[in-house]
């Protein structure tokens, strides 16, 4: 069972913007994957997430292996097993078999540059605790931010196993999967195929004039609108907690989130709790939370928008650490 709370429409039923995203996914990546299918119930969010991933991870001149090292290391810091397995498999696809398995097992890569990227990407989980910033080009920084967002969405909405019975955790299976994707993984894409208009956004300073900055600003704008589903006190609770906790992994996430929302009005609690869990421990969002939320918001789209709001709140906490004005 790939999806935790709802089954999105099949890829072949897509029209409009969703069909356009899927066309690009087929041309530029691995086709319509569960991550993007889950987001397809909010087409603009699906397009904005793909836009950032494409510009940061796949397009431009930065070394693709380095970007996959960052994607898999951020995923490890965020405890997103699904994404770790997927991006370790892509390292195999790029011919980096030893590096892939070192990262899969939580080890330190042999090459200094790769070891530095792993340490930097993992430290981004709690940026202020480490006095953290980015010495890297926009594609690498953007990949790190893209996966802070994607990890949380995936952990909230998808089951953790990429293949039935967790087969992808066997190195031989990952290696075989890598061979399957080798040609796709080695493609060099041109930057700039946006499906969501970025004319109205202000790109962040860390991105210079790259398409990565526009893509990040578009995703932040689209995902933040999920906060409209909550009242102001609930939004403040989420924002304040994301700032103070700075990426700490709560020991007992469900009890922790329940305690944080206790003072909120009764009708605000479940939405705020889901958003907080999406920011800190998305796999801990339970069926009970979702059933309570659906009493007032029955549609799948609102659940996805709420999860995206929590995910972007945590991601933007990392992005703010890149801007000296926020230190």
ChimeraX commands (.cxc) that place a marker at each C-alpha (Angstrom):
marker #1 position 0.00,0.00,0.00 radius 0.5
marker #1 position 1.78,3.12,-1.25 radius 0.5
marker #1 position -0.56,5.83,0.04 radius 0.5
marker #1 position -1.42,6.28,3.70 radius 0.5
marker #1 position -4.68,8.25,3.72 radius 0.5
marker #1 position -6.13,8.41,0.20 radius 0.5
marker #1 position -5.47,7.06,-3.28 radius 0.5
marker #1 position -4.99,9.87,-5.81 radius 0.5
marker #1 position -6.45,9.71,-9.33 radius 0.5
marker #1 position -4.41,7.52,-11.72 radius 0.5
marker #1 position -1.83,9.28,-13.91 radius 0.5
marker #1 position -3.69,8.35,-17.09 radius 0.5
marker #1 position -6.75,10.34,-15.94 radius 0.5
marker #1 position -4.77,13.59,-15.74 radius 0.5
marker #1 position -5.75,16.77,-17.59 radius 0.5
marker #1 position -4.58,20.38,-17.62 radius 0.5
marker #1 position -1.65,21.35,-15.38 radius 0.5
marker #1 position -1.35,17.86,-13.86 radius 0.5
marker #1 position -0.97,16.34,-17.34 radius 0.5
marker #1 position 1.69,18.94,-18.16 radius 0.5
marker #1 position 3.67,18.09,-15.00 radius 0.5
marker #1 position 3.44,14.40,-15.86 radius 0.5
marker #1 position 4.67,15.06,-19.40 radius 0.5
marker #1 position 7.76,16.81,-17.98 radius 0.5
marker #1 position 8.26,14.04,-15.42 radius 0.5
marker #1 position 8.31,11.51,-18.28 radius 0.5
marker #1 position 10.66,13.59,-20.43 radius 0.5
marker #1 position 13.03,14.80,-17.70 radius 0.5
marker #1 position 12.89,12.26,-14.88 radius 0.5
marker #1 position 11.41,8.85,-14.01 radius 0.5
marker #1 position 7.77,9.41,-14.94 radius 0.5
marker #1 position 4.76,10.01,-12.63 radius 0.5
marker #1 position 6.00,8.86,-9.21 radius 0.5
marker #1 position 3.87,8.38,-6.06 radius 0.5
marker #1 position 5.23,11.62,-4.53 radius 0.5
marker #1 position 3.84,13.72,-7.37 radius 0.5
marker #1 position 0.68,11.63,-7.71 radius 0.5
marker #1 position -0.12,12.37,-4.05 radius 0.5
marker #1 position 0.31,16.10,-4.77 radius 0.5
marker #1 position -1.75,15.95,-7.96 radius 0.5
marker #1 position -4.96,16.68,-6.02 radius 0.5
marker #1 position -3.54,20.25,-5.69 radius 0.5
marker #1 position -2.22,20.84,-9.23 radius 0.5
marker #1 position -0.39,24.11,-8.57 radius 0.5
marker #1 position 1.41,22.57,-5.59 radius 0.5
marker #1 position 2.38,19.53,-7.66 radius 0.5
marker #1 position 3.76,21.82,-10.39 radius 0.5
marker #1 position 5.65,24.04,-7.94 radius 0.5
marker #1 position 7.24,21.05,-6.16 radius 0.5
marker #1 position 8.32,19.51,-9.45 radius 0.5
marker #1 position 9.58,22.96,-10.59 radius 0.5
marker #1 position 11.97,23.25,-7.65 radius 0.5
marker #1 position 13.12,19.64,-7.86 radius 0.5
marker #1 position 13.77,19.94,-11.59 radius 0.5
marker #1 position 15.71,23.21,-11.42 radius 0.5
marker #1 position 17.71,22.24,-8.32 radius 0.5
marker #1 position 18.38,18.49,-8.64 radius 0.5
marker #1 position 18.30,17.89,-12.39 radius 0.5
marker #1 position 19.09,21.05,-14.40 radius 0.5
marker #1 position 22.13,23.29,-14.64 radius 0.5
marker #1 position 25.86,22.66,-14.30 radius 0.5
marker #1 position 26.38,21.47,-10.70 radius 0.5
marker #1 position 27.69,17.92,-10.29 radius 0.5
marker #1 position 24.70,15.53,-10.28 radius 0.5
marker #1 position 26.40,13.06,-7.93 radius 0.5
marker #1 position 26.92,15.84,-5.38 radius 0.5
marker #1 position 23.27,16.79,-5.63 radius 0.5
marker #1 position 22.16,13.18,-5.06 radius 0.5
marker #1 position 24.52,13.02,-2.05 radius 0.5
marker #1 position 22.70,16.07,-0.64 radius 0.5
marker #1 position 19.22,14.69,-1.47 radius 0.5
marker #1 position 19.92,11.35,0.24 radius 0.5
marker #1 position 21.69,12.95,3.25 radius 0.5
marker #1 position 18.90,15.47,3.92 radius 0.5
marker #1 position 16.44,12.59,3.62 radius 0.5
marker #1 position 18.43,10.67,6.21 radius 0.5
marker #1 position 18.45,13.66,8.59 radius 0.5
marker #1 position 14.67,13.90,8.17 radius 0.5
marker #1 position 14.23,10.12,8.66 radius 0.5
marker #1 position 12.46,9.72,5.32 radius 0.5
marker #1 position 13.26,6.12,4.46 radius 0.5
marker #1 position 11.37,6.23,1.15 radius 0.5
marker #1 position 13.48,9.18,-0.12 radius 0.5
marker #1 position 16.77,7.76,1.19 radius 0.5
marker #1 position 16.12,4.52,-0.73 radius 0.5
marker #1 position 15.08,6.39,-3.90 radius 0.5
marker #1 position 18.14,8.66,-3.99 radius 0.5
marker #1 position 20.62,6.00,-2.95 radius 0.5
marker #1 position 19.29,4.03,-5.95 radius 0.5
marker #1 position 19.94,7.09,-8.15 radius 0.5
marker #1 position 23.53,7.22,-6.85 radius 0.5
marker #1 position 23.82,3.61,-8.06 radius 0.5
marker #1 position 22.37,4.79,-11.39 radius 0.5
marker #1 position 25.20,7.34,-11.61 radius 0.5
marker #1 position 27.75,4.55,-11.13 radius 0.5
marker #1 position 28.60,5.51,-7.52 radius 0.5
marker #1 position 27.99,2.10,-5.94 radius 0.5
marker #1 position 30.30,2.39,-2.94 radius 0.5
marker #1 position 29.21,5.96,-2.18 radius 0.5
marker #1 position 25.53,4.92,-2.43 radius 0.5
marker #1 position 25.89,2.12,0.10 radius 0.5
marker #1 position 28.05,4.23,2.45 radius 0.5
marker #1 position 25.26,6.82,2.62 radius 0.5
marker #1 position 22.55,4.15,2.92 radius 0.5
marker #1 position 24.32,2.76,5.99 radius 0.5
marker #1 position 24.90,6.16,7.62 radius 0.5
marker #1 position 28.66,6.12,7.02 radius 0.5
marker #1 position 31.12,8.86,6.02 radius 0.5
marker #1 position 32.07,8.88,2.32 radius 0.5
marker #1 position 35.71,8.37,1.48 radius 0.5
marker #1 position 36.07,11.51,-0.65 radius 0.5
marker #1 position 36.42,14.68,1.44 radius 0.5
marker #1 position 34.09,16.73,-0.77 radius 0.5
marker #1 position 31.32,14.13,-0.43 radius 0.5
marker #1 position 31.90,13.82,3.33 radius 0.5
marker #1 position 31.60,17.62,3.67 radius 0.5
marker #1 position 28.36,17.64,1.67 radius 0.5
marker #1 position 26.89,14.89,3.87 radius 0.5
marker #1 position 27.78,16.75,7.08 radius 0.5
marker #1 position 26.44,20.05,5.72 radius 0.5
marker #1 position 23.18,18.51,4.46 radius 0.5
marker #1 position 22.54,16.68,7.75 radius 0.5
marker #1 position 23.28,19.81,9.82 radius 0.5
marker #1 position 20.62,21.71,7.85 radius 0.5
marker #1 position 17.91,19.91,9.86 radius 0.5
marker #1 position 18.68,22.30,12.79 radius 0.5
marker #1 position 20.32,25.27,11.08 radius 0.5
marker #1 position 20.51,27.69,14.00 radius 0.5
marker #1 position 21.93,25.09,16.39 radius 0.5
marker #1 position 24.93,24.67,14.10 radius 0.5
marker #1 position 25.47,28.31,13.05 radius 0.5
marker #1 position 24.83,26.83,9.62 radius 0.5
marker #1 position 24.88,28.50,6.18 radius 0.5
marker #1 position 25.62,27.51,2.57 radius 0.5
marker #1 position 28.93,27.88,0.73 radius 0.5
marker #1 position 27.47,25.97,-2.24 radius 0.5
marker #1 position 25.93,27.02,-5.59 radius 0.5
marker #1 position 22.15,27.51,-5.93 radius 0.5
marker #1 position 21.48,24.02,-7.37 radius 0.5
marker #1 position 23.03,22.31,-4.35 radius 0.5
marker #1 position 21.39,24.67,-1.85 radius 0.5
marker #1 position 18.08,24.34,-3.71 radius 0.5
marker #1 position 18.31,20.53,-3.71 radius 0.5
marker #1 position 18.75,20.60,0.07 radius 0.5
marker #1 position 15.64,22.82,0.47 radius 0.5
marker #1 position 13.61,20.82,-2.06 radius 0.5
marker #1 position 14.16,17.66,-0.05 radius 0.5
marker #1 position 13.35,19.27,3.29 radius 0.5
marker #1 position 9.93,19.90,1.74 radius 0.5
marker #1 position 9.57,16.64,-0.24 radius 0.5
marker #1 position 10.72,14.41,2.67 radius 0.5
marker #1 position 7.96,15.78,4.87 radius 0.5
marker #1 position 5.23,15.43,2.26 radius 0.5
marker #1 position 6.37,11.88,1.45 radius 0.5
marker #1 position 6.62,10.79,5.11 radius 0.5
marker #1 position 3.15,12.20,5.79 radius 0.5
marker #1 position 1.32,10.85,2.74 radius 0.5
marker #1 position 3.21,7.74,1.56 radius 0.5
marker #1 position 4.07,4.41,3.19 radius 0.5
marker #1 position 7.84,4.15,3.81 radius 0.5
marker #1 position 8.55,1.21,1.48 radius 0.5
marker #1 position 9.50,1.98,-2.11 radius 0.5
marker #1 position 9.03,-1.69,-3.09 radius 0.5
marker #1 position 6.83,-4.47,-1.64 radius 0.5
marker #1 position 8.23,-5.94,1.57 radius 0.5
marker #1 position 10.99,-3.30,1.75 radius 0.5
marker #1 position 12.98,-5.04,-1.02 radius 0.5
marker #1 position 14.76,-1.78,-1.81 radius 0.5
marker #1 position 16.74,-2.09,1.41 radius 0.5
marker #1 position 18.83,-4.88,-0.14 radius 0.5
marker #1 position 21.97,-3.42,-1.78 radius 0.5
marker #1 position 21.66,-5.80,-4.75 radius 0.5
marker #1 position 18.11,-4.56,-5.44 radius 0.5
marker #1 position 19.21,-0.92,-5.19 radius 0.5
marker #1 position 22.10,-1.63,-7.54 radius 0.5
marker #1 position 19.81,-3.35,-10.06 radius 0.5
marker #1 position 17.34,-0.46,-9.82 radius 0.5
marker #1 position 20.21,1.91,-10.47 radius 0.5
marker #1 position 21.13,0.11,-13.70 radius 0.5
marker #1 position 17.53,0.46,-14.83 radius 0.5
marker #1 position 17.64,4.26,-14.42 radius 0.5
marker #1 position 21.25,4.84,-15.54 radius 0.5
marker #1 position 20.42,6.58,-18.82 radius 0.5
marker #1 position 17.78,8.84,-17.29 radius 0.5
marker #1 position 19.99,9.77,-14.34 radius 0.5
marker #1 position 22.85,10.88,-16.56 radius 0.5
marker #1 position 20.77,13.29,-18.65 radius 0.5
marker #1 position 21.78,16.94,-18.54 radius 0.5
marker #1 position 18.76,19.24,-18.50 radius 0.5
marker #1 position 18.57,22.87,-19.48 radius 0.5
marker #1 position 17.29,25.17,-16.68 radius 0.5
marker #1 position 13.95,26.88,-16.97 radius 0.5
marker #1 position 10.79,24.96,-17.89 radius 0.5
marker #1 position 8.45,26.55,-15.31 radius 0.5
marker #1 position 4.82,25.47,-15.29 radius 0.5
marker #1 position 3.84,27.98,-12.59 radius 0.5
marker #1 position 4.39,31.66,-13.33 radius 0.5
marker #1 position 7.14,33.11,-11.14 radius 0.5
marker #1 position 6.79,36.74,-12.31 radius 0.5
marker #1 position 5.21,37.92,-9.04 radius 0.5
marker #1 position 7.68,36.34,-6.59 radius 0.5
marker #1 position 10.89,37.73,-5.12 radius 0.5
marker #1 position 13.71,35.16,-5.39 radius 0.5
marker #1 position 15.84,34.71,-2.25 radius 0.5
marker #1 position 19.31,36.28,-2.05 radius 0.5
marker #1 position 21.12,32.91,-1.77 radius 0.5
marker #1 position 20.00,31.95,-5.28 radius 0.5
marker #1 position 21.37,34.93,-7.20 radius 0.5
marker #1 position 19.68,35.16,-10.60 radius 0.5
marker #1 position 19.28,31.39,-11.01 radius 0.5
marker #1 position 16.01,29.70,-11.95 radius 0.5
marker #1 position 16.35,27.76,-8.65 radius 0.5
marker #1 position 15.56,30.88,-6.60 radius 0.5
marker #1 position 12.40,31.64,-8.58 radius 0.5
marker #1 position 11.30,28.00,-8.24 radius 0.5
marker #1 position 11.85,28.07,-4.47 radius 0.5
marker #1 position 9.94,31.34,-4.07 radius 0.5
marker #1 position 7.03,29.95,-6.13 radius 0.5
marker #1 position 6.85,26.79,-4.00 radius 0.5
marker #1 position 7.00,28.81,-0.78 radius 0.5
marker #1 position 4.16,31.06,-1.98 radius 0.5
marker #1 position 1.95,28.16,-3.16 radius 0.5
marker #1 position 2.56,25.93,-0.12 radius 0.5
marker #1 position 2.12,28.73,2.43 radius 0.5
marker #1 position -1.50,29.25,1.29 radius 0.5
marker #1 position -2.33,26.02,3.15 radius 0.5
marker #1 position -2.13,28.13,6.30 radius 0.5
marker #1 position -5.46,29.70,5.24 radius 0.5
marker #1 position -7.07,26.47,6.47 radius 0.5
marker #1 position -6.10,27.39,10.05 radius 0.5
marker #1 position -6.97,30.33,12.27 radius 0.5
marker #1 position -4.40,32.94,13.25 radius 0.5
marker #1 position -3.63,31.45,16.68 radius 0.5
marker #1 position -2.95,28.07,15.13 radius 0.5
marker #1 position -0.68,29.61,12.47 radius 0.5
marker #1 position 1.24,31.46,15.18 radius 0.5
marker #1 position 1.64,28.25,17.16 radius 0.5
marker #1 position 3.11,26.50,14.10 radius 0.5
marker #1 position 5.42,29.41,13.21 radius 0.5
marker #1 position 6.62,29.90,16.80 radius 0.5
marker #1 position 7.26,26.20,17.35 radius 0.5
marker #1 position 9.18,25.84,14.07 radius 0.5
marker #1 position 11.37,28.77,15.10 radius 0.5
marker #1 position 12.06,27.71,18.69 radius 0.5
marker #1 position 12.43,23.98,18.16 radius 0.5
marker #1 position 14.71,24.48,15.10 radius 0.5
marker #1 position 14.32,20.99,13.64 radius 0.5
marker #1 position 14.65,18.99,16.86 radius 0.5
marker #1 position 13.19,15.48,16.58 radius 0.5
marker #1 position 10.52,15.21,19.32 radius 0.5
marker #1 position 10.85,12.01,21.39 radius 0.5
marker #1 position 7.11,11.37,21.59 radius 0.5
marker #1 position 5.78,13.35,18.60 radius 0.5
marker #1 position 2.07,12.72,19.15 radius 0.5
marker #1 position 2.13,13.70,22.86 radius 0.5
marker #1 position 4.41,16.65,22.06 radius 0.5
marker #1 position 2.05,18.03,19.39 radius 0.5
marker #1 position -1.06,17.41,21.53 radius 0.5
marker #1 position 0.49,19.40,24.39 radius 0.5
marker #1 position 1.42,22.30,22.09 radius 0.5
marker #1 position -2.13,22.76,20.77 radius 0.5
marker #1 position -3.91,22.32,24.12 radius 0.5
marker #1 position -4.53,26.05,24.62 radius 0.5
marker #1 position -6.01,26.54,21.14 radius 0.5
marker #1 position -9.78,26.66,20.53 radius 0.5
marker #1 position -11.14,23.10,20.15 radius 0.5
marker #1 position -11.90,23.48,16.42 radius 0.5
marker #1 position -8.31,24.59,15.72 radius 0.5
marker #1 position -6.49,21.77,17.49 radius 0.5
marker #1 position -6.52,18.94,14.99 radius 0.5
marker #1 position -5.41,21.12,12.05 radius 0.5
marker #1 position -2.62,22.69,14.09 radius 0.5
marker #1 position -1.50,19.27,15.31 radius 0.5
marker #1 position -1.32,17.86,11.77 radius 0.5
marker #1 position 0.65,20.92,10.59 radius 0.5
marker #1 position 3.09,20.62,13.53 radius 0.5
marker #1 position 3.60,16.91,12.91 radius 0.5
marker #1 position 4.10,17.63,9.18 radius 0.5
marker #1 position 6.88,20.04,10.15 radius 0.5
marker #1 position 8.66,17.82,12.70 radius 0.5
marker #1 position 7.57,14.16,12.53 radius 0.5
marker #1 position 5.29,13.66,9.52 radius 0.5
marker #1 position 5.25,9.85,9.75 radius 0.5
marker #1 position 3.53,10.27,13.15 radius 0.5
marker #1 position 0.39,11.78,11.56 radius 0.5
marker #1 position -2.19,9.08,12.26 radius 0.5
marker #1 position -5.43,7.91,10.74 radius 0.5
marker #1 position -7.28,9.32,13.76 radius 0.5
marker #1 position -5.90,12.82,13.13 radius 0.5
marker #1 position -6.93,12.63,9.49 radius 0.5
marker #1 position -10.43,11.33,10.27 radius 0.5
marker #1 position -10.99,14.18,12.75 radius 0.5
marker #1 position -9.72,16.74,10.21 radius 0.5
marker #1 position -12.01,15.32,7.53 radius 0.5
marker #1 position -15.09,16.00,9.67 radius 0.5
marker #1 position -14.70,19.67,8.73 radius 0.5
marker #1 position -12.50,19.31,5.59 radius 0.5
marker #1 position -13.61,16.16,3.75 radius 0.5
marker #1 position -11.58,16.65,0.54 radius 0.5
marker #1 position -8.13,15.15,-0.12 radius 0.5
marker #1 position -6.88,18.50,-1.43 radius 0.5
marker #1 position -7.25,20.23,1.95 radius 0.5
marker #1 position -5.31,17.47,3.71 radius 0.5
marker #1 position -2.47,17.84,1.19 radius 0.5
marker #1 position -2.52,21.65,1.50 radius 0.5
marker #1 position -2.33,21.41,5.30 radius 0.5
marker #1 position 0.60,18.96,5.18 radius 0.5
marker #1 position 2.36,21.21,2.64 radius 0.5
marker #1 position 1.88,24.19,4.95 radius 0.5
marker #1 position 3.63,22.40,7.82 radius 0.5
marker #1 position 6.34,21.15,5.45 radius 0.5
marker #1 position 7.09,24.59,4.00 radius 0.5
marker #1 position 7.14,26.18,7.48 radius 0.5
marker #1 position 9.98,23.82,8.46 radius 0.5
marker #1 position 11.72,24.23,5.08 radius 0.5
marker #1 position 11.58,28.01,5.28 radius 0.5
marker #1 position 13.15,27.87,8.75 radius 0.5
marker #1 position 16.18,26.40,6.97 radius 0.5
marker #1 position 16.00,28.90,4.10 radius 0.5
marker #1 position 15.95,31.83,6.55 radius 0.5
marker #1 position 19.27,30.69,8.02 radius 0.5
marker #1 position 20.77,31.34,4.55 radius 0.5
marker #1 position 19.79,35.01,4.72 radius 0.5
marker #1 position 22.06,37.15,6.96 radius 0.5
marker #1 position 19.16,39.54,7.61 radius 0.5
marker #1 position 17.39,36.78,9.59 radius 0.5
marker #1 position 20.32,35.80,11.82 radius 0.5
marker link #1:1,2 radius 0.2
marker link #1:2,3 radius 0.2
marker link #1:3,4 radius 0.2
marker link #1:4,5 radius 0.2
marker link #1:5,6 radius 0.2
marker link #1:6,7 radius 0.2
marker link #1:7,8 radius 0.2
marker link #1:8,9 radius 0.2
marker link #1:9,10 radius 0.2
marker link #1:10,11 radius 0.2
marker link #1:11,12 radius 0.2
marker link #1:12,13 radius 0.2
marker link #1:13,14 radius 0.2
marker link #1:14,15 radius 0.2
marker link #1:15,16 radius 0.2
marker link #1:16,17 radius 0.2
marker link #1:17,18 radius 0.2
marker link #1:18,19 radius 0.2
marker link #1:19,20 radius 0.2
marker link #1:20,21 radius 0.2
marker link #1:21,22 radius 0.2
marker link #1:22,23 radius 0.2
marker link #1:23,24 radius 0.2
marker link #1:24,25 radius 0.2
marker link #1:25,26 radius 0.2
marker link #1:26,27 radius 0.2
marker link #1:27,28 radius 0.2
marker link #1:28,29 radius 0.2
marker link #1:29,30 radius 0.2
marker link #1:30,31 radius 0.2
marker link #1:31,32 radius 0.2
marker link #1:32,33 radius 0.2
marker link #1:33,34 radius 0.2
marker link #1:34,35 radius 0.2
marker link #1:35,36 radius 0.2
marker link #1:36,37 radius 0.2
marker link #1:37,38 radius 0.2
marker link #1:38,39 radius 0.2
marker link #1:39,40 radius 0.2
marker link #1:40,41 radius 0.2
marker link #1:41,42 radius 0.2
marker link #1:42,43 radius 0.2
marker link #1:43,44 radius 0.2
marker link #1:44,45 radius 0.2
marker link #1:45,46 radius 0.2
marker link #1:46,47 radius 0.2
marker link #1:47,48 radius 0.2
marker link #1:48,49 radius 0.2
marker link #1:49,50 radius 0.2
marker link #1:50,51 radius 0.2
marker link #1:51,52 radius 0.2
marker link #1:52,53 radius 0.2
marker link #1:53,54 radius 0.2
marker link #1:54,55 radius 0.2
marker link #1:55,56 radius 0.2
marker link #1:56,57 radius 0.2
marker link #1:57,58 radius 0.2
marker link #1:58,59 radius 0.2
marker link #1:59,60 radius 0.2
marker link #1:60,61 radius 0.2
marker link #1:61,62 radius 0.2
marker link #1:62,63 radius 0.2
marker link #1:63,64 radius 0.2
marker link #1:64,65 radius 0.2
marker link #1:65,66 radius 0.2
marker link #1:66,67 radius 0.2
marker link #1:67,68 radius 0.2
marker link #1:68,69 radius 0.2
marker link #1:69,70 radius 0.2
marker link #1:70,71 radius 0.2
marker link #1:71,72 radius 0.2
marker link #1:72,73 radius 0.2
marker link #1:73,74 radius 0.2
marker link #1:74,75 radius 0.2
marker link #1:75,76 radius 0.2
marker link #1:76,77 radius 0.2
marker link #1:77,78 radius 0.2
marker link #1:78,79 radius 0.2
marker link #1:79,80 radius 0.2
marker link #1:80,81 radius 0.2
marker link #1:81,82 radius 0.2
marker link #1:82,83 radius 0.2
marker link #1:83,84 radius 0.2
marker link #1:84,85 radius 0.2
marker link #1:85,86 radius 0.2
marker link #1:86,87 radius 0.2
marker link #1:87,88 radius 0.2
marker link #1:88,89 radius 0.2
marker link #1:89,90 radius 0.2
marker link #1:90,91 radius 0.2
marker link #1:91,92 radius 0.2
marker link #1:92,93 radius 0.2
marker link #1:93,94 radius 0.2
marker link #1:94,95 radius 0.2
marker link #1:95,96 radius 0.2
marker link #1:96,97 radius 0.2
marker link #1:97,98 radius 0.2
marker link #1:98,99 radius 0.2
marker link #1:99,100 radius 0.2
marker link #1:100,101 radius 0.2
marker link #1:101,102 radius 0.2
marker link #1:102,103 radius 0.2
marker link #1:103,104 radius 0.2
marker link #1:104,105 radius 0.2
marker link #1:105,106 radius 0.2
marker link #1:106,107 radius 0.2
marker link #1:107,108 radius 0.2
marker link #1:108,109 radius 0.2
marker link #1:109,110 radius 0.2
marker link #1:110,111 radius 0.2
marker link #1:111,112 radius 0.2
marker link #1:112,113 radius 0.2
marker link #1:113,114 radius 0.2
marker link #1:114,115 radius 0.2
marker link #1:115,116 radius 0.2
marker link #1:116,117 radius 0.2
marker link #1:117,118 radius 0.2
marker link #1:118,119 radius 0.2
marker link #1:119,120 radius 0.2
marker link #1:120,121 radius 0.2
marker link #1:121,122 radius 0.2
marker link #1:122,123 radius 0.2
marker link #1:123,124 radius 0.2
marker link #1:124,125 radius 0.2
marker link #1:125,126 radius 0.2
marker link #1:126,127 radius 0.2
marker link #1:127,128 radius 0.2
marker link #1:128,129 radius 0.2
marker link #1:129,130 radius 0.2
marker link #1:130,131 radius 0.2
marker link #1:131,132 radius 0.2
marker link #1:132,133 radius 0.2
marker link #1:133,134 radius 0.2
marker link #1:134,135 radius 0.2
marker link #1:135,136 radius 0.2
marker link #1:136,137 radius 0.2
marker link #1:137,138 radius 0.2
marker link #1:138,139 radius 0.2
marker link #1:139,140 radius 0.2
marker link #1:140,141 radius 0.2
marker link #1:141,142 radius 0.2
marker link #1:142,143 radius 0.2
marker link #1:143,144 radius 0.2
marker link #1:144,145 radius 0.2
marker link #1:145,146 radius 0.2
marker link #1:146,147 radius 0.2
marker link #1:147,148 radius 0.2
marker link #1:148,149 radius 0.2
marker link #1:149,150 radius 0.2
marker link #1:150,151 radius 0.2
marker link #1:151,152 radius 0.2
marker link #1:152,153 radius 0.2
marker link #1:153,154 radius 0.2
marker link #1:154,155 radius 0.2
marker link #1:155,156 radius 0.2
marker link #1:156,157 radius 0.2
marker link #1:157,158 radius 0.2
marker link #1:158,159 radius 0.2
marker link #1:159,160 radius 0.2
marker link #1:160,161 radius 0.2
marker link #1:161,162 radius 0.2
marker link #1:162,163 radius 0.2
marker link #1:163,164 radius 0.2
marker link #1:164,165 radius 0.2
marker link #1:165,166 radius 0.2
marker link #1:166,167 radius 0.2
marker link #1:167,168 radius 0.2
marker link #1:168,169 radius 0.2
marker link #1:169,170 radius 0.2
marker link #1:170,171 radius 0.2
marker link #1:171,172 radius 0.2
marker link #1:172,173 radius 0.2
marker link #1:173,174 radius 0.2
marker link #1:174,175 radius 0.2
marker link #1:175,176 radius 0.2
marker link #1:176,177 radius 0.2
marker link #1:177,178 radius 0.2
marker link #1:178,179 radius 0.2
marker link #1:179,180 radius 0.2
marker link #1:180,181 radius 0.2
marker link #1:181,182 radius 0.2
marker link #1:182,183 radius 0.2
marker link #1:183,184 radius 0.2
marker link #1:184,185 radius 0.2
marker link #1:185,186 radius 0.2
marker link #1:186,187 radius 0.2
marker link #1:187,188 radius 0.2
marker link #1:188,189 radius 0.2
marker link #1:189,190 radius 0.2
marker link #1:190,191 radius 0.2
marker link #1:191,192 radius 0.2
marker link #1:192,193 radius 0.2
marker link #1:193,194 radius 0.2
marker link #1:194,195 radius 0.2
marker link #1:195,196 radius 0.2
marker link #1:196,197 radius 0.2
marker link #1:197,198 radius 0.2
marker link #1:198,199 radius 0.2
marker link #1:199,200 radius 0.2
marker link #1:200,201 radius 0.2
marker link #1:201,202 radius 0.2
marker link #1:202,203 radius 0.2
marker link #1:203,204 radius 0.2
marker link #1:204,205 radius 0.2
marker link #1:205,206 radius 0.2
marker link #1:206,207 radius 0.2
marker link #1:207,208 radius 0.2
marker link #1:208,209 radius 0.2
marker link #1:209,210 radius 0.2
marker link #1:210,211 radius 0.2
marker link #1:211,212 radius 0.2
marker link #1:212,213 radius 0.2
marker link #1:213,214 radius 0.2
marker link #1:214,215 radius 0.2
marker link #1:215,216 radius 0.2
marker link #1:216,217 radius 0.2
marker link #1:217,218 radius 0.2
marker link #1:218,219 radius 0.2
marker link #1:219,220 radius 0.2
marker link #1:220,221 radius 0.2
marker link #1:221,222 radius 0.2
marker link #1:222,223 radius 0.2
marker link #1:223,224 radius 0.2
marker link #1:224,225 radius 0.2
marker link #1:225,226 radius 0.2
marker link #1:226,227 radius 0.2
marker link #1:227,228 radius 0.2
marker link #1:228,229 radius 0.2
marker link #1:229,230 radius 0.2
marker link #1:230,231 radius 0.2
marker link #1:231,232 radius 0.2
marker link #1:232,233 radius 0.2
marker link #1:233,234 radius 0.2
marker link #1:234,235 radius 0.2
marker link #1:235,236 radius 0.2
marker link #1:236,237 radius 0.2
marker link #1:237,238 radius 0.2
marker link #1:238,239 radius 0.2
marker link #1:239,240 radius 0.2
marker link #1:240,241 radius 0.2
marker link #1:241,242 radius 0.2
marker link #1:242,243 radius 0.2
marker link #1:243,244 radius 0.2
marker link #1:244,245 radius 0.2
marker link #1:245,246 radius 0.2
marker link #1:246,247 radius 0.2
marker link #1:247,248 radius 0.2
marker link #1:248,249 radius 0.2
marker link #1:249,250 radius 0.2
marker link #1:250,251 radius 0.2
marker link #1:251,252 radius 0.2
marker link #1:252,253 radius 0.2
marker link #1:253,254 radius 0.2
marker link #1:254,255 radius 0.2
marker link #1:255,256 radius 0.2
marker link #1:256,257 radius 0.2
marker link #1:257,258 radius 0.2
marker link #1:258,259 radius 0.2
marker link #1:259,260 radius 0.2
marker link #1:260,261 radius 0.2
marker link #1:261,262 radius 0.2
marker link #1:262,263 radius 0.2
marker link #1:263,264 radius 0.2
marker link #1:264,265 radius 0.2
marker link #1:265,266 radius 0.2
marker link #1:266,267 radius 0.2
marker link #1:267,268 radius 0.2
marker link #1:268,269 radius 0.2
marker link #1:269,270 radius 0.2
marker link #1:270,271 radius 0.2
marker link #1:271,272 radius 0.2
marker link #1:272,273 radius 0.2
marker link #1:273,274 radius 0.2
marker link #1:274,275 radius 0.2
marker link #1:275,276 radius 0.2
marker link #1:276,277 radius 0.2
marker link #1:277,278 radius 0.2
marker link #1:278,279 radius 0.2
marker link #1:279,280 radius 0.2
marker link #1:280,281 radius 0.2
marker link #1:281,282 radius 0.2
marker link #1:282,283 radius 0.2
marker link #1:283,284 radius 0.2
marker link #1:284,285 radius 0.2
marker link #1:285,286 radius 0.2
marker link #1:286,287 radius 0.2
marker link #1:287,288 radius 0.2
marker link #1:288,289 radius 0.2
marker link #1:289,290 radius 0.2
marker link #1:290,291 radius 0.2
marker link #1:291,292 radius 0.2
marker link #1:292,293 radius 0.2
marker link #1:293,294 radius 0.2
marker link #1:294,295 radius 0.2
marker link #1:295,296 radius 0.2
marker link #1:296,297 radius 0.2
marker link #1:297,298 radius 0.2
marker link #1:298,299 radius 0.2
marker link #1:299,300 radius 0.2
marker link #1:300,301 radius 0.2
marker link #1:301,302 radius 0.2
marker link #1:302,303 radius 0.2
marker link #1:303,304 radius 0.2
marker link #1:304,305 radius 0.2
marker link #1:305,306 radius 0.2
marker link #1:306,307 radius 0.2
marker link #1:307,308 radius 0.2
marker link #1:308,309 radius 0.2
marker link #1:309,310 radius 0.2
marker link #1:310,311 radius 0.2
marker link #1:311,312 radius 0.2
marker link #1:312,313 radius 0.2
marker link #1:313,314 radius 0.2
marker link #1:314,315 radius 0.2
marker link #1:315,316 radius 0.2
marker link #1:316,317 radius 0.2
marker link #1:317,318 radius 0.2
marker link #1:318,319 radius 0.2
marker link #1:319,320 radius 0.2
marker link #1:320,321 radius 0.2
marker link #1:321,322 radius 0.2
marker link #1:322,323 radius 0.2
marker link #1:323,324 radius 0.2
marker link #1:324,325 radius 0.2
marker link #1:325,326 radius 0.2
marker link #1:326,327 radius 0.2
view
